[in-house]
Amino acid sequence: MPKIKIMTDSASDISAENEKKYDIQVVNFKLAMGEKSYTSRIDFDNEQFYEMMDEYDGIPVTSQITAFEFLENFKELYYNDYTDVIYVSINSKGSSTYNNAVMAAEQFYEEIPEARDEFRIINIDGKGYTGGYGYAVVEAAKKAQKGASVQEIESFIRDWVDNCVIFFGMYSLRYAKKSGRIPAAAAFVGEIMGLRPVSRIQHNSITTEAKVRGDKAIIPKILDLTVNEQIPKTPYCVVYGNDESVRDELIQAMTKKVGYPPADTYRIGSEVAVNAGPKVVGVIFKSQKK
């Protein structure tokens, strides 16, 4: 009988509760602030990280998860009698982590060739960030616990990440400017004019979908963009940062608009917050537009 392990990285922002409940293996990113190094989800939780960001004048730097770390994880699973591991990664164009997992799989079979017929490693590019692939991970783990086949689980994950869109708004351009995501001059003009970008994450890219004037215009714009693209009656999730009030406002607005609440909520961790800032809000959904 197959023994399947669902694996992801900490940028998926799955909750500690779901990690434990559905037996998901999470590989954690490391982060440096000056000379100090930290491990996400171990040395700090999200709330603590937001405080650390606020007190730190520099730019926190995240490091990719190495091929060696993946290799050690694959070996551990193999020697614990798993037959399959499905790893769903952070966007491959924003991090080398996915490619490192692929390299680790190749090295694993070179070192343990007899495992080829009894242990399958499936690496899937999540093509986005946070719950954009975190939702697929949690649902996949639920399916694995219910006895779904590897083929069914893999097909579900690939279909979701291939068609997933996130629309999100940033309430400050400070962190995007610090990280270089937005040129300093553009950020300065944007702040002076009160402009707030609403961005799209899809197919390994982040683009500006719209610009609105003022914080109060962010959620209405996200709502309009989402309902125009979402496949009707399909699950959606809400992503947020350090402000639960905007999360609740968006949940209320989406529930009223589409007639049902979100399937889950995802609180952004360090991997997203270093570029977007701690105060963000957005919707994760399956788009009818390819």
N, C-alpha and C positions, 0 to 999 in steps of 0.2 A: 504494500500500500504506500502511495506517495507521502512523503513528509516534506511539506513546503514551508519555506521561511520567506516572509516579505521583509525587505530591507529598504531603508531610505537614509537620507542624511538630515542633519538638524535644520537645514534651510527649508525643509518641508513644513516646519512649524506645527507638526501634529502635537496634540496635547500629551502630557505625561500620562494622563488617564487612559487615552486610547493606545498609547505605546504599550502600556502594561496589559490592558484588557484584551487586546488583540495580538499580543505577543509579537510586536513589530521590533525589528532590530534597527536601532538608529546609530549611525556613525556621525560623530560630532566634529564640526568645524572648530578650528582654533582661531583665536583673534588676539591681535597685539595692540596695546595702547602704549606707545613709547617703548620702554624696555620691559614692560610687563606683558606676560603672555597668559591667556585664559582659554579654557575649553568651554564652548557653548553648552548649555543645559547642565553642566557639572559645576562650574565655578560661579555661575550666576543664572538667575532666572530672568525673564523678560523685564520685570519691574525693576530689578537691580541694574540691568543693563541700561535702561532708559536714564536712570540716575547717573550712571557712570558716563554716559554720553554727554549729559548736560554739564558735568563737571570737567570734561576733558576738552582742551582747546584744539588739539590736533585732529588728525583723521584716523580713526581706528582702521586697522588693516586685517582682513580675513585671509587665511591661507587655505589652499586647496587640500583636500584629503588625498593622501599619497597612495600610490599603487601598493606600497608595502602594507599600509593599514588595511586595504581591501583584501590583500592576499591573506593576511592573518585572520580576517573575518571568514573568508571562504574556507580556509583550512579548518577553523574551529567548527563550522557548520558541517563540513564533510565528516569530520571525526566524531560528530555527534549524531551521525546517521541520517542527516537530511538528504533527500533525493534531489531537491530543487531549491534554488534561491533566486528570487526575482528582486533585483535592485532597481529602484526608481530614483533618478538623480536630479539635482539642480540643473537648470538650463546649461547645455554643453557649450554654448557660445559665450556665456558669462563666467565660466569656470572650467578648468581642466579636469575637474573631479570625475566627470563621466568617462573621459578618455583614460583616466588612471584606473578606473574600475575595469574597463575593457582590457587594458594592459595586464592587470592583475589576473584576470580570468585566463588569458593566454599563458601567463607564467605559471599559474596553478596547474594547468594540464601538462605543461612541460616538466614540472617537478613531480607530478603524480599522474602519469599517463593512464594508469589503470582506472582512474576515476572517470574517464570519458564516458563510459557506458553506464555509470551508476550515479552520477552527480552532474546536474545541469545548472549552469550559471546563465541567467538571462539578465542582461543589462539594458535598461530602458531610459532614454533621454526624456526627462520630465518636461523639457521645452519651456519651462517657466520658473516661477518662484513661489514660495510659501504654499498656501493651500491649493494653488493651481495644480500641483501634482500631489500635495499632501492628502487631498480628498480621495484621489485615486488609490493612494497607498492604503488608507484606512478601509475603504470599500473592498479592496483586494484582500486585505487581511481577514475581513469578515467572511468573504467568499471562501477563503482557504479554511477557516474554522468550520464552515458548513460542508466541507468536502468537495468543493468545486475542483475541476481539473486544472492543471497548469495551463493548458491551451485556452480554457475559458477565462481564466484570470488574466493571462497575458493579453488576450484580445480586448478585454474590458479596459485595461490600463491604457493600451495604445490608442483605442478609440477616444478615451477621455482626453488624454494629453494632446492628441492631434486636433481636437476640436474645442479645447478649452480657451476661454478668453478671461482676462481680468481687466476691469476698468477700475482705476483707483485715483484718488486725489490726494495731493500733498498740501498740508496747511502751512508749510513754511518751505522756502527755497534754500534755507541756510545750509542744510546738510547736503543737498544735491550740488550746491556751489562748492562746498568744502571737498567733496569727493570727486569733483570734476565732471559730474553728469550734466551740469548746466554751466556754461561759461559764466564767469564772475560778473561781467558786464550785463549779460541778459538777466541774471538773477537779481542784480541791483535794480534794473529797470522794472522787472516784474514785481519786486517788493514795493517799489515806489508807487506803482500803478495799482497795486492790490490784485495782481493777476495770479491765478492759481491754475497750474496745469492739471488736466485730467489725462492720464496715460493709459495706453493699451499694452498689455503683455500678451503676446501670441506668437507661436511658431519661432521661439528662440529670440524674439526681439522685443524691445520696449520703444514705443513711439508715442508722441504727444497727439492725442485724439482731439482735444479741445482745450481752450483756455477760457476761464470764467473770471469774473471780477468779484472778489470777496469770498470769504469762507462760506457764507450761507448759500452760495450758488453751486457749491461742489456736489452735494448730495442730489439735488434735482437733476443736474447734468448727468451724473452717473446713472441715475434711475432711467432717464430718457434713453441713454445709449444702450443700456442693458436690455430693456424691454423691446427695443427695436431689433435686437439680434438674437436674443435667447430663444432656444427651441421651446415652444410652449409646454408647460406641465413637467419640465425636467428639473431636477434638483439644482439648487444654487447654494453658495456659501458666502458669508460676509467675512472680510478681512479687516483688521483694525490694529491700532497700536496702543498708545498709552491713554487714550481718551475713550472711555466706555460710553460716554453720552452720544458721541457721533455714531458709534456702533449701534446703539439702541435706536437712534433716529433713523438710520438707514434700514435696520431690520423692520421697523414699523412701516416705513414708506414702501419697501419692497413687498411686505406681506399684504398691505392694502392694495397694491397695484396688481400683483399676480395671483393673489388669493390663497397663498400658503407661505409658511415661514421657511427660513433657510434650513438646509440639512445640517449645517454645522457652522461654527465660527472659528477663525484662525487669527491668533494674535502674533503679529510679526516679531521675529527674533532678530538677533544681531546681524545676520547676513543681509537682511533687507533694510533694517533700520539705519545702518551706516551710510546708505546712499539716499534713502527717502526721508529719513528723520523719524522720530517716534510717533508723531501725530499724522496718521494716514487713515483712510477708510476706502473700502472698495467692495466690488461684487465679483465673485468667481462663478462662471456659468459655462454651459455648453452652447456654442454658437451654431446657428443655422447657416452662417456664411463661411465658406471655405477660404 
